[in-house]
Amino acid sequence: MAEYDLYYWPTIPGRGEFARLVLEAGGADYRDVARLPESEGGGVQSMLGIVEGRGTHRIPFAPPFLIHHDPIHGEIVVAQAAAIAAYCGERLGLAPQAEADRQFARSAALTTADLVAEAHDTHHPVATSLYYEDQKPEALRRAAEFRSERLPKFLGWYEAVLANDPSGGDFLAGGALSYADLGLFQAIEGLRYAFPRRMAAIEAGFPLTLALHRRVHAAPRLAAYLASPRRIPFNEDGIFRRYPELDGD
Ligand SMILES: N[C@@H](CCC(=O)N[C@@H](CS)C(=O)NCC(=O)O)C(=O)O
């Protein structure tokens, strides 16, 4: 048995990637359960069984969720991408120790989760249960607003945090790499995939944020993971989708 079992949809990076990056960068002993064959207890059905209450009484609302087989406390269930990233980061040496920095890292990760949700809503502004094609006029309006108002506001916030960081602005919290930085890295990757024209037009205005993205990309364990088949490419079933009509300068 692995120490950590991560459950997420097997064919998209999605919100699962925010947990996966922490597990990978932290060198965790983990299984990506829904990507394993059913003969090894894997597959989507094993994940849905838990969401439907057939695995633990601490039922997660939705993937991603994590089951940590903790040697001292037993089975610990954590759901919500940012909460999983924080939980793993704090156990794998990827979180600040000082209380103020620890809390700020959480705030940053949750802010990134908001950014991810807003990026998702550009292609599904009405309902996740409807096809994109059935909400296209609303998606066009939502995406235009996201590109012009929300995207620069979020990127400007990361930039301001780094510019004002007393440790030199290399990382979001505590002067060292944390799960909050990994989350920002993934958000930038996703935004570049989904909105290549808009990102090309504005990203030079956020140099500290881009430098952090490059720093994370080059981190030793992470660079190996990103080049491995474990890293699932972005695609049009995920959160960050490349629909050219939703992009623009
Ligand atoms: N706020 C949650 C959102 C979880 C979520 O929306 N998960 C999606 C996949 S990315 C899902 O499968 N949702 C099923 C549902 O909401 O019914 C998080 O950040 O983890």
The ligand as an SDF file (V2000), in Angstrom:
LIG
                    3D

 20 19  0  0  0  0  0  0  0  0999 V2000
  -13.8270   23.3010   -5.1010 N   0  0  0  0  0  0  0  0  0  0  0  0
  -13.4760   21.9600   -5.4930 C   0  0  0  0  0  0  0  0  0  0  0  0
  -14.1490   21.6770   -6.8300 C   0  0  0  0  0  0  0  0  0  0  0  0
  -14.1710   20.2100   -7.1360 C   0  0  0  0  0  0  0  0  0  0  0  0
  -14.7370   19.9670   -8.5230 C   0  0  0  0  0  0  0  0  0  0  0  0
  -15.4650   20.7880   -9.0940 O   0  0  0  0  0  0  0  0  0  0  0  0
  -14.3920   18.8010   -9.0760 N   0  0  0  0  0  0  0  0  0  0  0  0
  -14.8280   18.4530  -10.4130 C   0  0  0  0  0  0  0  0  0  0  0  0
  -13.6910   17.9770  -11.2560 C   0  0  0  0  0  0  0  0  0  0  0  0
  -12.4880   19.2690  -11.4070 S   0  0  0  0  0  0  0  0  0  0  0  0
  -15.8560   17.3530  -10.3180 C   0  0  0  0  0  0  0  0  0  0  0  0
  -15.6400   16.2020  -10.6520 O   0  0  0  0  0  0  0  0  0  0  0  0
  -17.0510   17.7500   -9.8790 N   0  0  0  0  0  0  0  0  0  0  0  0
  -18.1770   16.8800   -9.7460 C   0  0  0  0  0  0  0  0  0  0  0  0
  -19.3240   17.6310   -9.1300 C   0  0  0  0  0  0  0  0  0  0  0  0
  -19.1500   18.7820   -8.7270 O   0  0  0  0  0  0  0  0  0  0  0  0
  -20.3950   17.0410   -9.0620 O   0  0  0  0  0  0  0  0  0  0  0  0
  -11.9450   21.8440   -5.5800 C   0  0  0  0  0  0  0  0  0  0  0  0
  -11.2470   22.8640   -5.7320 O   0  0  0  0  0  0  0  0  0  0  0  0
  -11.4070   20.7210   -5.4720 O   0  0  0  0  0  0  0  0  0  0  0  0
  1  2  1  0
  2  3  1  0
  2 18  1  0
  3  4  1  0
  4  5  1  0
  5  6  2  0
  5  7  1  0
  7  8  1  0
  8  9  1  0
  8 11  1  0
  9 10  1  0
 11 12  2  0
 11 13  1  0
 13 14  1  0
 14 15  1  0
 15 16  2  0
 15 17  1  0
 18 19  2  0
 18 20  1  0
M  END
$$$$
